[in-house]
Amino acid sequence: MSEPAIKQTEQEPDFYTGCTFAVDEIELGLNVLIRKVRDLYQANQAGRAVDQKLASEAISKISGQVQVLADVITRVTIAHINRRPRV
């Protein structure tokens, strides 16, 4: 294998492209959260305890998933920043 071909295959993938999945999942989670908060509000206003419970459980679950993804992005971003050469 020639020298340029070796360098090209060892090239590090783009950092931001690698984070795209987590960012997209956070955005999807936000959309679901918006709907569930609306459901929670409506259930509360209508006095529907079961619907209120279900909406609040969904909000709690999705919020936890978003938090995990945000923590992952934070960790990998810190590692990325610390690896970059300082000028």
PyMOL CGO cylinders between C-alpha atoms (Angstrom):
from pymol import cmd
from pymol.cgo import CYLINDER

trace = [
    CYLINDER, 0.00, 0.00, 0.00, 1.35, 3.40, -0.87, 0.3, 1, 1, 1, 1, 1, 1,
    CYLINDER, 1.35, 3.40, -0.87, 2.02, 6.05, 1.78, 0.3, 1, 1, 1, 1, 1, 1,
    CYLINDER, 2.02, 6.05, 1.78, -0.92, 8.37, 0.84, 0.3, 1, 1, 1, 1, 1, 1,
    CYLINDER, -0.92, 8.37, 0.84, -3.33, 5.42, 0.87, 0.3, 1, 1, 1, 1, 1, 1,
    CYLINDER, -3.33, 5.42, 0.87, -2.19, 4.43, 4.36, 0.3, 1, 1, 1, 1, 1, 1,
    CYLINDER, -2.19, 4.43, 4.36, -2.68, 7.96, 5.69, 0.3, 1, 1, 1, 1, 1, 1,
    CYLINDER, -2.68, 7.96, 5.69, -6.15, 8.13, 4.15, 0.3, 1, 1, 1, 1, 1, 1,
    CYLINDER, -6.15, 8.13, 4.15, -7.32, 4.87, 5.74, 0.3, 1, 1, 1, 1, 1, 1,
    CYLINDER, -7.32, 4.87, 5.74, -5.99, 5.90, 9.17, 0.3, 1, 1, 1, 1, 1, 1,
    CYLINDER, -5.99, 5.90, 9.17, -7.74, 9.28, 9.05, 0.3, 1, 1, 1, 1, 1, 1,
    CYLINDER, -7.74, 9.28, 9.05, -9.86, 10.01, 12.10, 0.3, 1, 1, 1, 1, 1, 1,
    CYLINDER, -9.86, 10.01, 12.10, -13.60, 10.32, 11.40, 0.3, 1, 1, 1, 1, 1, 1,
    CYLINDER, -13.60, 10.32, 11.40, -15.15, 13.73, 11.75, 0.3, 1, 1, 1, 1, 1, 1,
    CYLINDER, -15.15, 13.73, 11.75, -15.99, 14.35, 15.42, 0.3, 1, 1, 1, 1, 1, 1,
    CYLINDER, -15.99, 14.35, 15.42, -19.24, 16.18, 14.75, 0.3, 1, 1, 1, 1, 1, 1,
    CYLINDER, -19.24, 16.18, 14.75, -20.49, 13.53, 12.34, 0.3, 1, 1, 1, 1, 1, 1,
    CYLINDER, -20.49, 13.53, 12.34, -19.90, 11.00, 15.10, 0.3, 1, 1, 1, 1, 1, 1,
    CYLINDER, -19.90, 11.00, 15.10, -22.10, 12.99, 17.49, 0.3, 1, 1, 1, 1, 1, 1,
    CYLINDER, -22.10, 12.99, 17.49, -24.94, 13.38, 15.00, 0.3, 1, 1, 1, 1, 1, 1,
    CYLINDER, -24.94, 13.38, 15.00, -26.84, 10.29, 16.16, 0.3, 1, 1, 1, 1, 1, 1,
    CYLINDER, -26.84, 10.29, 16.16, -26.98, 11.45, 19.78, 0.3, 1, 1, 1, 1, 1, 1,
    CYLINDER, -26.98, 11.45, 19.78, -27.93, 14.99, 18.78, 0.3, 1, 1, 1, 1, 1, 1,
    CYLINDER, -27.93, 14.99, 18.78, -30.71, 13.70, 16.53, 0.3, 1, 1, 1, 1, 1, 1,
    CYLINDER, -30.71, 13.70, 16.53, -32.01, 11.44, 19.31, 0.3, 1, 1, 1, 1, 1, 1,
    CYLINDER, -32.01, 11.44, 19.31, -32.08, 14.38, 21.72, 0.3, 1, 1, 1, 1, 1, 1,
    CYLINDER, -32.08, 14.38, 21.72, -34.09, 16.36, 19.18, 0.3, 1, 1, 1, 1, 1, 1,
    CYLINDER, -34.09, 16.36, 19.18, -36.56, 13.49, 18.78, 0.3, 1, 1, 1, 1, 1, 1,
    CYLINDER, -36.56, 13.49, 18.78, -36.82, 13.23, 22.56, 0.3, 1, 1, 1, 1, 1, 1,
    CYLINDER, -36.82, 13.23, 22.56, -37.58, 16.94, 22.76, 0.3, 1, 1, 1, 1, 1, 1,
    CYLINDER, -37.58, 16.94, 22.76, -40.43, 16.55, 20.28, 0.3, 1, 1, 1, 1, 1, 1,
    CYLINDER, -40.43, 16.55, 20.28, -41.90, 13.70, 22.32, 0.3, 1, 1, 1, 1, 1, 1,
    CYLINDER, -41.90, 13.70, 22.32, -41.44, 15.69, 25.53, 0.3, 1, 1, 1, 1, 1, 1,
    CYLINDER, -41.44, 15.69, 25.53, -43.36, 18.62, 24.10, 0.3, 1, 1, 1, 1, 1, 1,
    CYLINDER, -43.36, 18.62, 24.10, -46.28, 16.32, 23.24, 0.3, 1, 1, 1, 1, 1, 1,
    CYLINDER, -46.28, 16.32, 23.24, -46.20, 14.62, 26.65, 0.3, 1, 1, 1, 1, 1, 1,
    CYLINDER, -46.20, 14.62, 26.65, -46.11, 17.93, 28.52, 0.3, 1, 1, 1, 1, 1, 1,
    CYLINDER, -46.11, 17.93, 28.52, -49.14, 19.01, 26.50, 0.3, 1, 1, 1, 1, 1, 1,
    CYLINDER, -49.14, 19.01, 26.50, -50.85, 15.69, 27.40, 0.3, 1, 1, 1, 1, 1, 1,
    CYLINDER, -50.85, 15.69, 27.40, -49.95, 16.21, 31.06, 0.3, 1, 1, 1, 1, 1, 1,
    CYLINDER, -49.95, 16.21, 31.06, -51.39, 19.71, 31.06, 0.3, 1, 1, 1, 1, 1, 1,
    CYLINDER, -51.39, 19.71, 31.06, -54.60, 18.61, 29.39, 0.3, 1, 1, 1, 1, 1, 1,
    CYLINDER, -54.60, 18.61, 29.39, -55.03, 15.64, 31.72, 0.3, 1, 1, 1, 1, 1, 1,
    CYLINDER, -55.03, 15.64, 31.72, -54.46, 17.88, 34.72, 0.3, 1, 1, 1, 1, 1, 1,
    CYLINDER, -54.46, 17.88, 34.72, -56.96, 20.45, 33.49, 0.3, 1, 1, 1, 1, 1, 1,
    CYLINDER, -56.96, 20.45, 33.49, -59.56, 17.75, 32.80, 0.3, 1, 1, 1, 1, 1, 1,
    CYLINDER, -59.56, 17.75, 32.80, -58.96, 15.96, 36.11, 0.3, 1, 1, 1, 1, 1, 1,
    CYLINDER, -58.96, 15.96, 36.11, -57.94, 12.67, 34.48, 0.3, 1, 1, 1, 1, 1, 1,
    CYLINDER, -57.94, 12.67, 34.48, -55.58, 11.11, 37.04, 0.3, 1, 1, 1, 1, 1, 1,
    CYLINDER, -55.58, 11.11, 37.04, -54.61, 8.04, 35.00, 0.3, 1, 1, 1, 1, 1, 1,
    CYLINDER, -54.61, 8.04, 35.00, -53.70, 10.11, 31.93, 0.3, 1, 1, 1, 1, 1, 1,
    CYLINDER, -53.70, 10.11, 31.93, -51.78, 12.52, 34.13, 0.3, 1, 1, 1, 1, 1, 1,
    CYLINDER, -51.78, 12.52, 34.13, -49.83, 9.63, 35.66, 0.3, 1, 1, 1, 1, 1, 1,
    CYLINDER, -49.83, 9.63, 35.66, -49.03, 8.11, 32.26, 0.3, 1, 1, 1, 1, 1, 1,
    CYLINDER, -49.03, 8.11, 32.26, -47.89, 11.43, 30.81, 0.3, 1, 1, 1, 1, 1, 1,
    CYLINDER, -47.89, 11.43, 30.81, -45.69, 12.20, 33.81, 0.3, 1, 1, 1, 1, 1, 1,
    CYLINDER, -45.69, 12.20, 33.81, -44.11, 8.72, 33.66, 0.3, 1, 1, 1, 1, 1, 1,
    CYLINDER, -44.11, 8.72, 33.66, -43.35, 9.22, 29.97, 0.3, 1, 1, 1, 1, 1, 1,
    CYLINDER, -43.35, 9.22, 29.97, -41.84, 12.63, 30.70, 0.3, 1, 1, 1, 1, 1, 1,
    CYLINDER, -41.84, 12.63, 30.70, -39.65, 11.13, 33.40, 0.3, 1, 1, 1, 1, 1, 1,
    CYLINDER, -39.65, 11.13, 33.40, -38.46, 8.26, 31.18, 0.3, 1, 1, 1, 1, 1, 1,
    CYLINDER, -38.46, 8.26, 31.18, -37.71, 10.43, 28.15, 0.3, 1, 1, 1, 1, 1, 1,
    CYLINDER, -37.71, 10.43, 28.15, -36.00, 13.08, 30.27, 0.3, 1, 1, 1, 1, 1, 1,
    CYLINDER, -36.00, 13.08, 30.27, -33.70, 10.40, 31.66, 0.3, 1, 1, 1, 1, 1, 1,
    CYLINDER, -33.70, 10.40, 31.66, -32.84, 9.18, 28.18, 0.3, 1, 1, 1, 1, 1, 1,
    CYLINDER, -32.84, 9.18, 28.18, -32.10, 12.71, 27.01, 0.3, 1, 1, 1, 1, 1, 1,
    CYLINDER, -32.10, 12.71, 27.01, -29.92, 13.26, 30.08, 0.3, 1, 1, 1, 1, 1, 1,
    CYLINDER, -29.92, 13.26, 30.08, -27.89, 10.13, 29.33, 0.3, 1, 1, 1, 1, 1, 1,
    CYLINDER, -27.89, 10.13, 29.33, -27.34, 11.22, 25.72, 0.3, 1, 1, 1, 1, 1, 1,
    CYLINDER, -27.34, 11.22, 25.72, -26.40, 14.74, 26.79, 0.3, 1, 1, 1, 1, 1, 1,
    CYLINDER, -26.40, 14.74, 26.79, -23.92, 13.31, 29.33, 0.3, 1, 1, 1, 1, 1, 1,
    CYLINDER, -23.92, 13.31, 29.33, -22.34, 11.18, 26.59, 0.3, 1, 1, 1, 1, 1, 1,
    CYLINDER, -22.34, 11.18, 26.59, -22.00, 14.19, 24.29, 0.3, 1, 1, 1, 1, 1, 1,
    CYLINDER, -22.00, 14.19, 24.29, -20.47, 16.18, 27.15, 0.3, 1, 1, 1, 1, 1, 1,
    CYLINDER, -20.47, 16.18, 27.15, -17.90, 13.48, 27.93, 0.3, 1, 1, 1, 1, 1, 1,
    CYLINDER, -17.90, 13.48, 27.93, -16.83, 12.89, 24.34, 0.3, 1, 1, 1, 1, 1, 1,
    CYLINDER, -16.83, 12.89, 24.34, -16.68, 16.63, 23.64, 0.3, 1, 1, 1, 1, 1, 1,
    CYLINDER, -16.68, 16.63, 23.64, -14.44, 17.20, 26.66, 0.3, 1, 1, 1, 1, 1, 1,
    CYLINDER, -14.44, 17.20, 26.66, -12.19, 14.37, 25.48, 0.3, 1, 1, 1, 1, 1, 1,
    CYLINDER, -12.19, 14.37, 25.48, -12.15, 15.86, 21.98, 0.3, 1, 1, 1, 1, 1, 1,
    CYLINDER, -12.15, 15.86, 21.98, -11.27, 19.34, 23.29, 0.3, 1, 1, 1, 1, 1, 1,
    CYLINDER, -11.27, 19.34, 23.29, -8.49, 17.96, 25.48, 0.3, 1, 1, 1, 1, 1, 1,
    CYLINDER, -8.49, 17.96, 25.48, -6.95, 16.02, 22.58, 0.3, 1, 1, 1, 1, 1, 1,
    CYLINDER, -6.95, 16.02, 22.58, -6.73, 18.99, 20.23, 0.3, 1, 1, 1, 1, 1, 1,
    CYLINDER, -6.73, 18.99, 20.23, -3.37, 20.70, 20.06, 0.3, 1, 1, 1, 1, 1, 1,
    CYLINDER, -3.37, 20.70, 20.06, -3.23, 24.12, 21.64, 0.3, 1, 1, 1, 1, 1, 1,
    CYLINDER, -3.23, 24.12, 21.64, -1.86, 27.01, 19.59, 0.3, 1, 1, 1, 1, 1, 1,
]
cmd.load_cgo(trace, "trace")
